[in-house]
Amino acid sequence: MKRFRFLAAAALLLCGASLSAQSDYASLIREDPDRAAGVHHSYEYRPGPGTAVPDGYTPFYVSHYGRHGSRRATSGSARKAYEYMDSARVAGILTPEGEELYKAVAAIYSDHVDMVGELTPRGGREHRAIAQRLHDRVQPVWHDPARRQVFVQSSNIPRCLLSMAHFTASLDDNAPELVFDFVTGDRYLDLLAHDYYNNDEISEASNELMAEMASERVDPSRLMKTVFIADSARVAAVIPSPLDFTYRIFSYGGIRQCTETPDADIFGRFFTLDELIAWYPCYNAYIYSAMANSAEFGDHVIWAARGLLRDIIDRADAALRDDSPTAADLRFGHDSGILPLAGLMDLVGPGDRLHNADASDSWQSFFQVPMATNLQMVFYRKPGAEPLVKLWYNERETQVRGLSPVSGNCYRWSDLRAHFERRIAAAAL
């Protein structure tokens, strides 16, 4: 534990330098304030530039991993903001604007009653749309009479199962000849989102980092004055930590885009853009520290994806046989599964290795791991030639660090496979 606290403290020493560094997250959040929600940002389809596949190659197999779509808040975080506001209302310390915030929070909370962590209708639409675009982009994969089998693995958490249902229903609408084989259970949850090495220590250090950054960057005084009456003693009895209160309301503002609750635009009405921009890098650093390929903890995080990457390799090898009936292998899991996988693969962008406190200078959770984050590997074949592979991350072509494509963003499967094997071996702890 002392080692992890030392690393978190060392990261904070870099924070002062990053405050003055030029970064683009502020302009991106000004463009769309919902992006301040980071990992809770609903999926944003952003088509990027594409590269051509060499002549004569056609797509024939897809390996896919998708995070569940937009969901409600999880566990205790779904109650805390409401408990603050309800207690404040009972104590009679809310201003008229505070009463309006109470209504917004209560509306979002009402949607969470007996539905904590569950997929929202928006999450279902996200997966249907992603599947539709995947079908349209590589149509030959789904309409080959010799390859009709689709093997589908899912975490046994309901939001993942429903995401799987929406995604495969969309494919079935377009290619009813496909035959789906569905599996789930604790075994697949462990495969698709394995626990990290030293997970508790990483989580504690990440929380400490966010708290320290927030104490330096965030000023909760304006919101407190707006929401509560000018009686500091009575307010303090209900709200002992203004910073924690503000964070809980910020979190509710972020999840609102997933629930699409009417008349509850907390980000737009109760936070200024500058306040959202102040909160975001604190939360972003927490997400990056806890789940990504960070300089401080990355080796302990990406280690967890070894079994998943092995499954991707083995199933791809089986699907590449001439007599294979498999069109696709689909996987549905969590942010804690796909982000370590991107780090283990060493994907440019989501797998970048940075210092935690500096992550927001170049790595944005609202683009790298939003709701419905997805990784798609499309395999192409040509008679007499080695299969090629192109990777899409959140539907944008991506590259593998240190590996040269043979054309555009296409890699030889033998090169990519060897790279993955090296990364698996290096991740052994």
Buried (B, 14 or more C-beta within 10 A) or exposed (E): EEEBEEBBEBBBEBBEEBEEEEBEBBEBBBEEBBBBBBBBBBBBEEEEEEEEBEEEBEBBBBBBBBBBBBBBBBEEBBBBBBEBBBEBBEBEBBBEBBEBBBEBBBBBBEBBEEBBBBBBEBBBBBBBBBBBBBBEBBBEBBBBEEBBBBBBBBBBBBBBBBBBBBBBBBBBEBBEEBEBEBEBEEEBBBBBBBEBBBBEBBBBBBBBBBBBBBEEBBEBEBBBEBBBBEEEEBBEEBBEEBBBBBBBBBBBBBBBBBBEBEEBBBBEEBBEBEBBBBBBBBBBBBBBBBBBBBBBBBBBBBBBBBEBBBBBBEBBEEBBEEEBEBBBBBBBBBBBBBBBBBBBBBBBBBBBBBBBBBBBBEBBBBBBBBBBBBBBBBBBBBEEEEBBBBBBBBBBBBBBEEBEBEBBBBBBBEBBBEBBEEBBEEBEE
